[in-house]
C-alpha cells in the first residue's frame, strides 16, 4: 500500500469517531472538515464519503448544525458536536483503544517471523494432533 493510502473498510469503521473528534472543539462545514482530515493523513478522502456521515450523525443527535452566510456563494452548514455526541465520542475512543490494544497484541504475537522454506507462515507450518495445533 502507498504511504498515503488507506483501507476503505478500516476507514469506514472509524470515520464517525474521526469526524466527532475533529468537530469536538471547533465547528466547521463539510468541505473544511474534509480538508482537516486530509491534512492529518487521510489522503484521498472525499466530501462524498464525509457528507453521509455528517447527515447520519446529525440525525442521531450527535451533531448539531447551523447555516452561516458566506461571502463566496450560498450559506454554509456548520456542524458541531452535541453533548450526546461528546459522550458517543468518549465511548468510541474507549472502544478504539481496546480494539487497537487487542490488534497490537495479536500482531505482536506474530512477531516478525520470516516465512519458512516452503513459503508458509510459522502458524501454517505447525503440526497438528487430533485436530489441534501443537
N, CA, C and O atoms as a Tinker XYZ file with bonds, in Angstrom:
   536  protein
     1  N      0.833000   -1.185000    0.000000    73     2
     2  CA     0.000000    0.000000    0.000000    64     1     3
     3  C      0.872000    1.240000    0.000000    63     2     4     5
     4  O      1.914000    1.265000    0.656000    81     3
     5  N      0.463000    2.269000   -0.725000    73     3     6
     6  CA     1.203000    3.519000   -0.757000    64     5     7
     7  C      1.160000    4.187000    0.605000    63     6     8     9
     8  O      0.291000    3.901000    1.429000    81     7
     9  N      2.125000    5.092000    0.830000    73     7    10
    10  CA     2.231000    5.780000    2.116000    64     9    11
    11  C      0.949000    6.521000    2.486000    63    10    12    13
    12  O      0.562000    6.513000    3.654000    81    11
    13  N      0.278000    7.161000    1.526000    73    11    14
    14  CA    -0.908000    7.960000    1.814000    64    13    15
    15  C     -2.215000    7.218000    1.588000    63    14    16    17
    16  O     -3.287000    7.810000    1.717000    81    15
    17  N     -2.148000    5.932000    1.254000    73    15    18
    18  CA    -3.379000    5.196000    1.011000    64    17    19
    19  C     -3.891000    4.596000    2.314000    63    18    20    21
    20  O     -3.157000    4.477000    3.296000    81    19
    21  N     -5.141000    4.230000    2.299000    73    19    22
    22  CA    -5.752000    3.609000    3.470000    64    21    23
    23  C     -6.778000    2.600000    2.997000    63    22    24    25
    24  O     -7.325000    2.710000    1.899000    81    23
    25  N     -7.024000    1.632000    3.829000    73    23    26
    26  CA    -8.014000    0.614000    3.533000    64    25    27
    27  C     -9.398000    1.230000    3.738000    63    26    28    29
    28  O     -9.716000    1.653000    4.849000    81    27
    29  N    -10.220000    1.288000    2.703000    73    27    30
    30  CA   -11.539000    1.913000    2.832000    64    29    31
    31  C    -12.405000    1.280000    3.906000    63    30    32    33
    32  O    -13.185000    1.984000    4.549000    81    31
    33  N    -12.296000   -0.015000    4.122000    73    31    34
    34  CA   -13.103000   -0.672000    5.143000    64    33    35
    35  C    -12.656000   -0.277000    6.548000    63    34    36    37
    36  O    -13.488000   -0.097000    7.437000    81    35
    37  N    -11.349000   -0.141000    6.749000    73    35    38
    38  CA   -10.859000    0.322000    8.043000    64    37    39
    39  C    -11.321000    1.747000    8.300000    63    38    40    41
    40  O    -11.760000    2.075000    9.402000    81    39
    41  N    -11.222000    2.598000    7.275000    73    39    42
    42  CA   -11.657000    3.988000    7.410000    64    41    43
    43  C    -13.144000    4.059000    7.729000    63    42    44    45
    44  O    -13.562000    4.849000    8.575000    81    43
    45  N    -13.933000    3.247000    7.062000    73    43    46
    46  CA   -15.382000    3.240000    7.300000    64    45    47
    47  C    -15.687000    2.953000    8.766000    63    46    48    49
    48  O    -16.621000    3.517000    9.336000    81    47
    49  N    -14.893000    2.074000    9.368000    73    47    50
    50  CA   -15.118000    1.701000   10.753000    64    49    51
    51  C    -14.785000    2.788000   11.759000    63    50    52    53
    52  O    -15.306000    2.773000   12.874000    81    51
    53  N    -13.928000    3.731000   11.389000    73    51    54
    54  CA   -13.506000    4.758000   12.349000    64    53    55
    55  C    -13.893000    6.176000   11.942000    63    54    56    57
    56  O    -13.650000    7.115000   12.699000    81    55
    57  N    -14.485000    6.350000   10.773000    73    55    58
    58  CA   -14.749000    7.701000   10.280000    64    57    59
    59  C    -15.685000    8.491000   11.184000    63    58    60    61
    60  O    -15.480000    9.688000   11.386000    81    59
    61  N    -16.705000    7.847000   11.727000    73    59    62
    62  CA   -17.612000    8.549000   12.655000    64    61    63
    63  C    -16.830000    9.137000   13.822000    63    62    64    65
    64  O    -17.018000   10.296000   14.192000    81    63
    65  N    -15.961000    8.329000   14.389000    73    63    66
    66  CA   -15.159000    8.774000   15.527000    64    65    67
    67  C    -14.246000    9.924000   15.116000    63    66    68    69
    68  O    -14.110000   10.896000   15.860000    81    67
    69  N    -13.627000    9.833000   13.960000    73    67    70
    70  CA   -12.723000   10.881000   13.497000    64    69    71
    71  C    -13.466000   12.196000   13.249000    63    70    72    73
    72  O    -12.968000   13.269000   13.587000    81    71
    73  N    -14.643000   12.105000   12.667000    73    71    74
    74  CA   -15.451000   13.302000   12.422000    64    73    75
    75  C    -15.831000   13.951000   13.748000    63    74    76    77
    76  O    -15.695000   15.164000   13.906000    81    75
    77  N    -16.301000   13.161000   14.690000    73    75    78
    78  CA   -16.653000   13.712000   16.004000    64    77    79
    79  C    -15.440000   14.344000   16.680000    63    78    80    81
    80  O    -15.560000   15.399000   17.303000    81    79
    81  N    -14.288000   13.719000   16.563000    73    79    82
    82  CA   -13.074000   14.254000   17.185000    64    81    83
    83  C    -12.687000   15.600000   16.576000    63    82    84    85
    84  O    -12.381000   16.545000   17.303000    81    83
    85  N    -12.700000   15.689000   15.270000    73    83    86
    86  CA   -12.310000   16.940000   14.616000    64    85    87
    87  C    -13.293000   18.058000   14.961000    63    86    88    89
    88  O    -12.893000   19.209000   15.139000    81    87
    89  N    -14.578000   17.716000   15.053000    73    87    90
    90  CA   -15.601000   18.729000   15.332000    64    89    91
    91  C    -15.794000   19.001000   16.824000    63    90    92    93
    92  O    -16.514000   19.929000   17.190000    81    91
    93  N    -15.169000   18.215000   17.681000    73    91    94
    94  CA   -15.371000   18.348000   19.124000    64    93    95
    95  C    -15.051000   19.742000   19.644000    63    94    96    97
    96  O    -15.824000   20.301000   20.421000    81    95
    97  N    -13.938000   20.303000   19.234000    73    95    98
    98  CA   -13.501000   21.582000   19.790000    64    97    99
    99  C    -13.879000   22.788000   18.943000    63    98   100   101
   100  O    -13.926000   23.913000   19.441000    81    99
   101  N    -14.149000   22.552000   17.663000    73    99   102
   102  CA   -14.462000   23.687000   16.788000    64   101   103
   103  C    -15.393000   23.240000   15.668000    63   102   104   105
   104  O    -15.093000   22.301000   14.931000    81   103
   105  N    -16.512000   23.916000   15.553000    73   103   106
   106  CA   -17.439000   23.571000   14.474000    64   105   107
   107  C    -16.868000   24.027000   13.140000    63   106   108   109
   108  O    -16.075000   24.967000   13.073000    81   107
   109  N    -17.278000   23.357000   12.100000    73   107   110
   110  CA   -16.855000   23.719000   10.759000    64   109   111
   111  C    -17.850000   23.153000    9.751000    63   110   112   113
   112  O    -18.785000   22.446000   10.127000    81   111
   113  N    -17.650000   23.457000    8.493000    73   111   114
   114  CA   -18.518000   22.960000    7.422000    64   113   115
   115  C    -17.840000   21.773000    6.730000    63   114   116   117
   116  O    -16.648000   21.525000    6.910000    81   115
   117  N    -18.622000   21.058000    5.947000    73   115   118
   118  CA   -18.179000   19.791000    5.367000    64   117   119
   119  C    -16.880000   19.830000    4.604000    63   118   120   121
   120  O    -16.001000   19.003000    4.846000    81   119
   121  N    -16.733000   20.769000    3.685000    73   119   122
   122  CA   -15.518000   20.804000    2.865000    64   121   123
   123  C    -14.291000   21.063000    3.734000    63   122   124   125
   124  O    -13.245000   20.447000    3.530000    81   123
   125  N    -14.412000   21.965000    4.693000    73   123   126
   126  CA   -13.296000   22.259000    5.591000    64   125   127
   127  C    -12.964000   21.026000    6.447000    63   126   128   129
   128  O    -11.795000   20.767000    6.733000    81   127
   129  N    -13.972000   20.285000    6.846000    73   127   130
   130  CA   -13.752000   19.052000    7.605000    64   129   131
   131  C    -12.930000   18.062000    6.778000    63   130   132   133
   132  O    -11.996000   17.447000    7.293000    81   131
   133  N    -13.272000   17.910000    5.511000    73   131   134
   134  CA   -12.516000   17.023000    4.621000    64   133   135
   135  C    -11.062000   17.499000    4.534000    63   134   136   137
   136  O    -10.138000   16.686000    4.572000    81   135
   137  N    -10.863000   18.809000    4.418000    73   135   138
   138  CA    -9.510000   19.368000    4.353000    64   137   139
   139  C     -8.731000   19.053000    5.622000    63   138   140   141
   140  O     -7.558000   18.686000    5.554000    81   139
   141  N     -9.368000   19.193000    6.772000    73   139   142
   142  CA    -8.694000   18.895000    8.043000    64   141   143
   143  C     -8.319000   17.418000    8.147000    63   142   144   145
   144  O     -7.230000   17.081000    8.611000    81   143
   145  N     -9.210000   16.551000    7.719000    73   143   146
   146  CA    -8.914000   15.119000    7.748000    64   145   147
   147  C     -7.773000   14.785000    6.782000    63   146   148   149
   148  O     -6.889000   13.993000    7.106000    81   147
   149  N     -7.802000   15.387000    5.610000    73   147   150
   150  CA    -6.751000   15.173000    4.619000    64   149   151
   151  C     -5.415000   15.664000    5.158000    63   150   152   153
   152  O     -4.396000   14.988000    5.012000    81   151
   153  N     -5.417000   16.829000    5.777000    73   151   154
   154  CA    -4.189000   17.386000    6.343000    64   153   155
   155  C     -3.609000   16.507000    7.443000    63   154   156   157
   156  O     -2.410000   16.565000    7.716000    81   155
   157  N     -4.438000   15.707000    8.064000    73   155   158
   158  CA    -3.993000   14.829000    9.148000    64   157   159
   159  C     -3.657000   13.422000    8.662000    63   158   160   161
   160  O     -3.492000   12.506000    9.469000    81   159
   161  N     -3.556000   13.252000    7.352000    73   159   162
   162  CA    -3.071000   11.987000    6.813000    64   161   163
   163  C     -4.074000   11.130000    6.083000    63   162   164   165
   164  O     -3.710000   10.064000    5.586000    81   163
   165  N     -5.323000   11.550000    5.995000    73   163   166
   166  CA    -6.324000   10.744000    5.291000    64   165   167
   167  C     -6.441000   11.207000    3.843000    63   166   168   169
   168  O     -7.496000   11.667000    3.405000    81   167
   169  N     -5.355000   11.080000    3.122000    73   167   170
   170  CA    -5.318000   11.485000    1.720000    64   169   171
   171  C     -6.374000   10.716000    0.932000    63   170   172   173
   172  O     -6.589000    9.526000    1.158000    81   171
   173  N     -7.017000   11.398000    0.022000    73   171   174
   174  CA    -7.980000   10.749000   -0.846000    64   173   175
   175  C     -9.389000   10.686000   -0.298000    63   174   176   177
   176  O    -10.294000   10.237000   -1.000000    81   175
   177  N     -9.608000   11.123000    0.941000    73   175   178
   178  CA   -10.962000   11.145000    1.482000    64   177   179
   179  C    -11.752000   12.227000    0.749000    63   178   180   181
   180  O    -11.204000   13.278000    0.420000    81   179
   181  N    -13.015000   11.980000    0.497000    73   179   182
   182  CA   -13.795000   12.922000   -0.300000    64   181   183
   183  C    -15.025000   13.418000    0.451000    63   182   184   185
   184  O    -15.441000   12.844000    1.457000    81   183
   185  N    -15.591000   14.498000   -0.068000    73   183   186
   186  CA   -16.834000   15.015000    0.513000    64   185   187
   187  C    -17.942000   13.983000    0.359000    63   186   188   189
   188  O    -18.838000   13.907000    1.200000    81   187
   189  N    -17.892000   13.193000   -0.700000    73   187   190
   190  CA   -18.881000   12.151000   -0.919000    64   189   191
   191  C    -18.839000   11.069000    0.142000    63   190   192   193
   192  O    -19.826000   10.360000    0.340000    81   191
   193  N    -17.725000   10.933000    0.819000    73   191   194
   194  CA   -17.589000    9.989000    1.922000    64   193   195
   195  C    -18.025000   10.625000    3.233000    63   194   196   197
   196  O    -18.651000    9.974000    4.070000    81   195
   197  N    -17.691000   11.905000    3.408000    73   195   198
   198  CA   -17.906000   12.582000    4.687000    64   197   199
   199  C    -19.337000   13.077000    4.868000    63   198   200   201
   200  O    -19.884000   12.963000    5.965000    81   199
   201  N    -19.958000   13.622000    3.826000    73   199   202
   202  CA   -21.306000   14.186000    3.990000    64   201   203
   203  C    -22.349000   13.181000    4.467000    63   202   204   205
   204  O    -23.174000   13.534000    5.309000    81   203
   205  N    -22.352000   11.953000    3.973000    73   203   206
   206  CA   -23.321000   10.989000    4.524000    64   205   207
   207  C    -23.095000   10.727000    6.018000    63   206   208   209
   208  O    -24.054000   10.523000    6.763000    81   207
   209  N    -21.843000   10.732000    6.450000    73   207   210
   210  CA   -21.540000   10.540000    7.871000    64   209   211
   211  C    -22.069000   11.723000    8.666000    63   210   212   213
   212  O    -22.674000   11.540000    9.723000    81   211
   213  N    -21.846000   12.937000    8.166000    73   211   214
   214  CA   -22.364000   14.134000    8.839000    64   213   215
   215  C    -23.882000   14.056000    8.976000    63   214   216   217
   216  O    -24.429000   14.341000   10.041000    81   215
   217  N    -24.550000   13.673000    7.908000    73   215   218
   218  CA   -26.018000   13.577000    7.942000    64   217   219
   219  C    -26.496000   12.547000    8.955000    63   218   220   221
   220  O    -27.440000   12.805000    9.702000    81   219
   221  N    -25.851000   11.377000    8.989000    73   219   222
   222  CA   -26.241000   10.342000    9.956000    64   221   223
   223  C    -25.997000   10.797000   11.389000    63   222   224   225
   224  O    -26.845000   10.594000   12.258000    81   223
   225  N    -24.850000   11.408000   11.639000    73   223   226
   226  CA   -24.532000   11.877000   12.987000    64   225   227
   227  C    -25.519000   12.950000   13.438000    63   226   228   229
   228  O    -25.893000   13.009000   14.610000    81   227
   229  N    -25.935000   13.791000   12.504000    73   227   230
   230  CA   -26.914000   14.825000   12.847000    64   229   231
   231  C    -28.271000   14.204000   13.148000    63   230   232   233
   232  O    -28.935000   14.602000   14.106000    81   231
   233  N    -28.690000   13.235000   12.341000    73   231   234
   234  CA   -29.975000   12.565000   12.579000    64   233   235
   235  C    -29.983000   11.836000   13.912000    63   234   236   237
   236  O    -31.027000   11.730000   14.555000    81   235
   237  N    -28.825000   11.332000   14.334000    73   235   238
   238  CA   -28.717000   10.613000   15.604000    64   237   239
   239  C    -28.584000   11.559000   16.795000    63   238   240   241
   240  O    -28.536000   11.114000   17.941000    81   239
   241  N    -28.525000   12.857000   16.527000    73   239   242
   242  CA   -28.401000   13.834000   17.596000    64   241   243
   243  C    -26.999000   14.000000   18.141000    63   242   244   245
   244  O    -26.811000   14.598000   19.200000    81   243
   245  N    -26.007000   13.474000   17.426000    73   243   246
   246  CA   -24.625000   13.581000   17.873000    64   245   247
   247  C    -23.964000   14.867000   17.375000    63   246   248   249
   248  O    -22.956000   15.318000   17.920000    81   247
   249  N    -24.549000   15.441000   16.334000    73   247   250
   250  CA   -24.098000   16.724000   15.791000    64   249   251
   251  C    -25.281000   17.673000   15.714000    63   250   252   253
   252  O    -26.422000   17.256000   15.515000    81   251
   253  N    -24.993000   18.938000   15.872000    73   251   254
   254  CA   -25.959000   19.985000   15.598000    64   253   255
   255  C    -25.429000   20.780000   14.418000    63   254   256   257
   256  O    -24.254000   20.666000   14.071000    81   255
   257  N    -26.276000   21.579000   13.801000    73   255   258
   258  CA   -25.808000   22.369000   12.662000    64   257   259
   259  C    -26.496000   23.727000   12.641000    63   258   260   261
   260  O    -27.545000   23.936000   13.250000    81   259
   261  N    -25.861000   24.636000   11.917000    73   259   262
   262  CA   -26.440000   25.963000   11.699000    64   261   263
   263  C    -25.936000   26.490000   10.371000    63   262   264   265
   264  O    -24.825000   26.177000    9.942000    81   263
   265  N    -26.762000   27.290000    9.730000    73   263   266
   266  CA   -26.368000   27.901000    8.466000    64   265   267
   267  C    -25.679000   29.221000    8.745000    63   266   268   269
   268  O    -26.125000   30.004000    9.583000    81   267
   269  N    -24.581000   29.462000    8.032000    73   267   270
   270  CA   -23.814000   30.689000    8.174000    64   269   271
   271  C    -23.656000   31.297000    6.788000    63   270   272   273
   272  O    -23.207000   30.631000    5.856000    81   271
   273  N    -24.026000   32.565000    6.660000    73   271   274
   274  CA   -23.909000   33.254000    5.377000    64   273   275
   275  C    -22.452000   33.247000    4.920000    63   274   276   277
   276  O    -21.531000   33.365000    5.729000    81   275
   277  N    -22.266000   33.110000    3.622000    73   275   278
   278  CA   -20.933000   33.079000    3.036000    64   277   279
   279  C    -20.782000   34.233000    2.059000    63   278   280   281
   280  O    -21.732000   34.590000    1.363000    81   279
   281  N    -19.601000   34.812000    2.007000    73   279   282
   282  CA   -19.334000   35.878000    1.036000    64   281   283
   283  C    -19.041000   35.296000   -0.337000    63   282   284   285
   284  O    -19.042000   36.023000   -1.330000    81   283
   285  N    -18.792000   34.012000   -0.404000    73   283   286
   286  CA   -18.439000   33.363000   -1.670000    64   285   287
   287  C    -19.449000   32.272000   -2.018000    63   286   288   289
   288  O    -19.083000   31.102000   -2.132000    81   287
   289  N    -20.716000   32.648000   -2.187000    73   287   290
   290  CA   -21.713000   31.663000   -2.575000    64   289   291
   291  C    -22.793000   31.494000   -1.538000    63   290   292   293
   292  O    -23.013000   32.366000   -0.697000    81   291
   293  N    -23.475000   30.345000   -1.608000    73   291   294
   294  CA   -24.585000   30.106000   -0.682000    64   293   295
   295  C    -24.099000   29.926000    0.759000    63   294   296   297
   296  O    -22.909000   29.746000    1.014000    81   295
   297  N    -25.035000   29.980000    1.676000    73   295   298
   298  CA   -24.724000   29.781000    3.100000    64   297   299
   299  C    -24.104000   28.408000    3.305000    63   298   300   301
   300  O    -24.432000   27.447000    2.609000    81   299
   301  N    -23.212000   28.338000    4.264000    73   299   302
   302  CA   -22.567000   27.071000    4.598000    64   301   303
   303  C    -23.209000   26.493000    5.852000    63   302   304   305
   304  O    -23.589000   27.217000    6.773000    81   303
   305  N    -23.317000   25.179000    5.860000    73   303   306
   306  CA   -23.861000   24.481000    7.020000    64   305   307
   307  C    -22.695000   24.066000    7.912000    63   306   308   309
   308  O    -21.881000   23.218000    7.547000    81   307
   309  N    -22.636000   24.681000    9.082000    73   307   310
   310  CA   -21.590000   24.371000   10.052000    64   309   311
   311  C    -22.106000   23.315000   11.023000    63   310   312   313
   312  O    -23.254000   23.361000   11.465000    81   311
   313  N    -21.227000   22.360000   11.346000    73   311   314
   314  CA   -21.572000   21.266000   12.253000    64   313   315
   315  C    -20.752000   21.382000   13.528000    63   314   316   317
   316  O    -19.588000   21.783000   13.497000    81   315
   317  N    -21.367000   21.027000   14.645000    73   315   318
   318  CA   -20.687000   20.975000   15.927000    64   317   319
   319  C    -21.192000   19.786000   16.719000    63   318   320   321
   320  O    -22.309000   19.314000   16.508000    81   319
   321  N    -20.369000   19.307000   17.626000    73   319   322
   322  CA   -20.699000   18.127000   18.420000    64   321   323
   323  C    -21.615000   18.521000   19.582000    63   322   324   325
   324  O    -21.349000   19.491000   20.291000    81   323
   325  N    -22.686000   17.765000   19.766000    73   323   326
   326  CA   -23.615000   17.968000   20.883000    64   325   327
   327  C    -23.061000   17.265000   22.128000    63   326   328   329
   328  O    -22.072000   16.537000   22.050000    81   327
   329  N    -23.697000   17.488000   23.255000    73   327   330
   330  CA   -23.296000   16.768000   24.475000    64   329   331
   331  C    -23.430000   15.258000   24.277000    63   330   332   333
   332  O    -22.574000   14.487000   24.710000    81   331
   333  N    -24.503000   14.852000   23.623000    73   331   334
   334  CA   -24.685000   13.430000   23.322000    64   333   335
   335  C    -23.547000   12.929000   22.431000    63   334   336   337
   336  O    -23.065000   11.808000   22.596000    81   335
   337  N    -23.127000   13.765000   21.493000    73   335   338
   338  CA   -22.020000   13.410000   20.607000    64   337   339
   339  C    -20.705000   13.287000   21.348000    63   338   340   341
   340  O    -19.882000   12.428000   21.030000    81   339
   341  N    -20.504000   14.155000   22.349000    73   339   342
   342  CA   -19.275000   14.060000   23.160000    64   341   343
   343  C    -19.236000   12.745000   23.927000    63   342   344   345
   344  O    -18.180000   12.126000   24.060000    81   343
   345  N    -20.386000   12.324000   24.428000    73   343   346
   346  CA   -20.453000   11.029000   25.108000    64   345   347
   347  C    -20.171000    9.886000   24.147000    63   346   348   349
   348  O    -19.447000    8.947000   24.480000    81   347
   349  N    -20.748000    9.971000   22.953000    73   347   350
   350  CA   -20.527000    8.932000   21.949000    64   349   351
   351  C    -19.063000    8.898000   21.524000    63   350   352   353
   352  O    -18.509000    7.825000   21.284000    81   351
   353  N    -18.435000   10.073000   21.428000    73   351   354
   354  CA   -17.015000   10.133000   21.081000    64   353   355
   355  C    -16.176000    9.472000   22.161000    63   354   356   357
   356  O    -15.259000    8.711000   21.853000    81   355
   357  N    -16.474000    9.749000   23.403000    73   355   358
   358  CA   -15.742000    9.140000   24.509000    64   357   359
   359  C    -15.864000    7.612000   24.462000    63   358   360   361
   360  O    -14.878000    6.900000   24.649000    81   359
   361  N    -17.066000    7.124000   24.215000    73   359   362
   362  CA   -17.294000    5.678000   24.101000    64   361   363
   363  C    -16.518000    5.097000   22.912000    63   362   364   365
   364  O    -15.922000    4.024000   23.009000    81   363
   365  N    -16.538000    5.829000   21.789000    73   363   366
   366  CA   -15.849000    5.352000   20.587000    64   365   367
   367  C    -14.344000    5.285000   20.812000    63   366   368   369
   368  O    -13.689000    4.338000   20.376000    81   367
   369  N    -13.797000    6.287000   21.490000    73   367   370
   370  CA   -12.357000    6.291000   21.767000    64   369   371
   371  C    -11.993000    5.127000   22.671000    63   370   372   373
   372  O    -10.984000    4.459000   22.442000    81   371
   373  N    -12.797000    4.874000   23.694000    73   371   374
   374  CA   -12.542000    3.725000   24.584000    64   373   375
   375  C    -12.577000    2.420000   23.803000    63   374   376   377
   376  O    -11.715000    1.558000   23.977000    81   375
   377  N    -13.575000    2.282000   22.945000    73   375   378
   378  CA   -13.681000    1.077000   22.118000    64   377   379
   379  C    -12.500000    0.933000   21.183000    63   378   380   381
   380  O    -11.975000   -0.165000   20.996000    81   379
   381  N    -12.080000    2.054000   20.591000    73   379   382
   382  CA   -10.936000    2.035000   19.677000    64   381   383
   383  C     -9.659000    1.627000   20.419000    63   382   384   385
   384  O     -8.882000    0.810000   19.925000    81   383
   385  N     -9.452000    2.196000   21.596000    73   383   386
   386  CA    -8.251000    1.870000   22.367000    64   385   387
   387  C     -8.222000    0.392000   22.738000    63   386   388   389
   388  O     -7.167000   -0.241000   22.692000    81   387
   389  N     -9.378000   -0.158000   23.105000    73   387   390
   390  CA    -9.452000   -1.585000   23.427000    64   389   391
   391  C     -9.137000   -2.427000   22.187000    63   390   392   393
   392  O     -8.353000   -3.373000   22.254000    81   391
   393  N     -9.750000   -2.076000   21.064000    73   391   394
   394  CA    -9.525000   -2.828000   19.828000    64   393   395
   395  C     -8.075000   -2.709000   19.377000    63   394   396   397
   396  O     -7.462000   -3.708000   18.998000    81   395
   397  N     -7.514000   -1.492000   19.412000    73   395   398
   398  CA    -6.132000   -1.293000   18.991000    64   397   399
   399  C     -5.179000   -2.099000   19.870000    63   398   400   401
   400  O     -4.188000   -2.640000   19.379000    81   399
   401  N     -5.470000   -2.180000   21.150000    73   399   402
   402  CA    -4.645000   -2.968000   22.065000    64   401   403
   403  C     -4.711000   -4.454000   21.710000    63   402   404   405
   404  O     -3.688000   -5.138000   21.669000    81   403
   405  N     -5.918000   -4.939000   21.455000    73   403   406
   406  CA    -6.087000   -6.348000   21.097000    64   405   407
   407  C     -5.410000   -6.665000   19.765000    63   406   408   409
   408  O     -4.751000   -7.695000   19.630000    81   407
   409  N     -5.572000   -5.786000   18.792000    73   407   410
   410  CA    -4.932000   -5.998000   17.488000    64   409   411
   411  C     -3.414000   -5.959000   17.655000    63   410   412   413
   412  O     -2.699000   -6.777000   17.075000    81   411
   413  N     -2.927000   -5.005000   18.451000    73   411   414
   414  CA    -1.499000   -4.926000   18.702000    64   413   415
   415  C     -0.964000   -6.191000   19.358000    63   414   416   417
   416  O      0.133000   -6.646000   19.034000    81   415
   417  N     -1.737000   -6.760000   20.280000    73   415   418
   418  CA    -1.317000   -7.995000   20.935000    64   417   419
   419  C     -1.239000   -9.145000   19.936000    63   418   420   421
   420  O     -0.311000   -9.953000   19.975000    81   419
   421  N     -2.220000   -9.210000   19.046000    73   419   422
   422  CA    -2.207000  -10.270000   18.036000    64   421   423
   423  C     -1.039000  -10.068000   17.081000    63   422   424   425
   424  O     -0.308000  -11.014000   16.789000    81   423
   425  N     -0.858000   -8.853000   16.596000    73   423   426
   426  CA     0.237000   -8.587000   15.660000    64   425   427
   427  C      1.585000   -8.756000   16.348000    63   426   428   429
   428  O      2.537000   -9.247000   15.741000    81   427
   429  N      1.669000   -8.356000   17.599000    73   427   430
   430  CA     2.907000   -8.517000   18.351000    64   429   431
   431  C      3.252000   -9.962000   18.578000    63   430   432   433
   432  O      4.425000  -10.335000   18.571000    81   431
   433  N      2.230000  -10.791000   18.782000    73   431   434
   434  CA     2.491000  -12.214000   18.999000    64   433   435
   435  C      2.947000  -12.886000   17.716000    63   434   436   437
   436  O      3.614000  -13.920000   17.755000    81   435
   437  N      2.587000  -12.298000   16.575000    73   435   438
   438  CA     3.038000  -12.835000   15.298000    64   437   439
   439  C      4.510000  -12.499000   15.090000    63   438   440   441
   440  O      5.225000  -13.203000   14.377000    81   439
   441  N      4.958000  -11.398000   15.732000    73   439   442
   442  CA     6.356000  -11.004000   15.624000    64   441   443
   443  C      6.735000  -10.696000   14.195000    63   442   444   445
   444  O      5.899000  -10.311000   13.377000    81   443
   445  N      7.975000  -10.867000   13.919000    73   443   446
   446  CA     8.476000  -10.607000   12.564000    64   445   447
   447  C      9.049000  -11.889000   11.993000    63   446   448   449
   448  O     10.106000  -11.880000   11.361000    81   447
   449  N      8.344000  -12.999000   12.220000    73   447   450
   450  CA     8.806000  -14.298000   11.744000    64   449   451
   451  C      8.946000  -14.296000   10.235000    63   450   452   453
   452  O      8.054000  -13.853000    9.511000    81   451
   453  N     10.061000  -14.789000    9.781000    73   451   454
   454  CA    10.266000  -14.937000    8.341000    64   453   455
   455  C      9.533000  -16.187000    7.877000    63   454   456   457
   456  O      9.408000  -17.151000    8.632000    81   455
   457  N      9.047000  -16.175000    6.635000    73   455   458
   458  CA     8.383000  -17.376000    6.120000    64   457   459
   459  C      9.339000  -18.567000    6.122000    63   458   460   461
   460  O     10.552000  -18.396000    5.999000    81   459
   461  N      8.787000  -19.774000    6.264000    73   459   462
   462  CA     9.603000  -20.982000    6.226000    64   461   463
   463  C     10.064000  -21.215000    4.803000    63   462   464   465
   464  O      9.648000  -20.520000    3.875000    81   463
   465  N     10.930000  -22.202000    4.644000    73   463   466
   466  CA    11.466000  -22.504000    3.312000    64   465   467
   467  C     10.369000  -22.825000    2.317000    63   466   468   469
   468  O     10.522000  -22.562000    1.124000    81   467
   469  N      9.271000  -23.385000    2.784000    73   467   470
   470  CA     8.175000  -23.756000    1.891000    64   469   471
   471  C      7.295000  -22.561000    1.564000    63   470   472   473
   472  O      6.325000  -22.688000    0.817000    81   471
   473  N      7.632000  -21.381000    2.126000    73   471   474
   474  CA     6.848000  -20.197000    1.824000    64   473   475
   475  C      5.594000  -20.055000    2.651000    63   474   476   477
   476  O      4.728000  -19.241000    2.329000    81   475
   477  N      5.478000  -20.848000    3.734000    73   475   478
   478  CA     4.300000  -20.748000    4.579000    64   477   479
   479  C      4.666000  -20.032000    5.866000    63   478   480   481
   480  O      5.840000  -19.963000    6.232000    81   479
   481  N      3.690000  -19.513000    6.535000    73   479   482
   482  CA     3.920000  -18.845000    7.809000    64   481   483
   483  C      4.191000  -19.878000    8.883000    63   482   484   485
   484  O      3.860000  -21.051000    8.710000    81   483
   485  N      4.797000  -19.457000   10.006000    73   483   486
   486  CA     5.025000  -20.412000   11.100000    64   485   487
   487  C      3.738000  -21.083000   11.569000    63   486   488   489
   488  O      3.743000  -22.270000   11.894000    81   487
   489  N      2.641000  -20.337000   11.608000    73   487   490
   490  CA     1.375000  -20.920000   12.053000    64   489   491
   491  C      0.895000  -21.983000   11.084000    63   490   492   493
   492  O      0.367000  -23.016000   11.497000    81   491
   493  N      1.081000  -21.729000    9.785000    73   491   494
   494  CA     0.616000  -22.684000    8.789000    64   493   495
   495  C      1.469000  -23.939000    8.784000    63   494   496   497
   496  O      1.001000  -25.000000    8.371000    81   495
   497  N      2.746000  -23.836000    9.248000    73   495   498
   498  CA     3.608000  -24.999000    9.221000    64   497   499
   499  C      3.595000  -25.782000   10.533000    63   498   500   501
   500  O      4.325000  -26.763000   10.675000    81   499
   501  N      2.763000  -25.352000   11.502000    73   499   502
   502  CA     2.664000  -26.061000   12.779000    64   501   503
   503  C      2.068000  -27.438000   12.554000    63   502   504   505
   504  O      1.233000  -27.631000   11.671000    81   503
   505  N      2.504000  -28.390000   13.359000    73   503   506
   506  CA     1.950000  -29.736000   13.229000    64   505   507
   507  C      0.665000  -29.829000   14.008000    63   506   508   509
   508  O      0.459000  -29.091000   14.972000    81   507
   509  N     -0.198000  -30.729000   13.597000    73   507   510
   510  CA    -1.461000  -30.908000   14.285000    64   509   511
   511  C     -1.560000  -32.312000   14.845000    63   510   512   513
   512  O     -1.040000  -33.272000   14.278000    81   511
   513  N     -2.238000  -32.402000   15.969000    73   511   514
   514  CA    -2.510000  -33.682000   16.604000    64   513   515
   515  C     -3.963000  -33.677000   17.019000    63   514   516   517
   516  O     -4.392000  -32.812000   17.782000    81   515
   517  N     -4.729000  -34.644000   16.519000    73   515   518
   518  CA    -6.155000  -34.760000   16.843000    64   517   519
   519  C     -6.889000  -33.443000   16.615000    63   518   520   521
   520  O     -7.717000  -33.044000   17.433000    81   519
   521  N     -6.584000  -32.754000   15.488000    73   519   522
   522  CA    -7.304000  -31.538000   15.136000    64   521   523
   523  C     -6.861000  -30.296000   15.882000    63   522   524   525
   524  O     -7.431000  -29.221000   15.694000    81   523
   525  N     -5.842000  -30.431000   16.735000    73   523   526
   526  CA    -5.375000  -29.280000   17.485000    64   525   527
   527  C     -3.981000  -28.898000   17.015000    63   526   528   529
   528  O     -3.154000  -29.755000   16.703000    81   527
   529  N     -3.744000  -27.632000   16.973000    73   527   530
   530  CA    -2.412000  -27.159000   16.612000    64   529   531
   531  C     -1.506000  -27.325000   17.819000    63   530   532   533
   532  O     -1.860000  -26.950000   18.936000    81   531
   533  N     -0.325000  -27.895000   17.576000    73   531   534
   534  CA     0.610000  -28.070000   18.693000    64   533   535
   535  C      1.922000  -27.386000   18.390000    63   534   536
   536  O      2.839000  -27.420000   19.210000    81   535
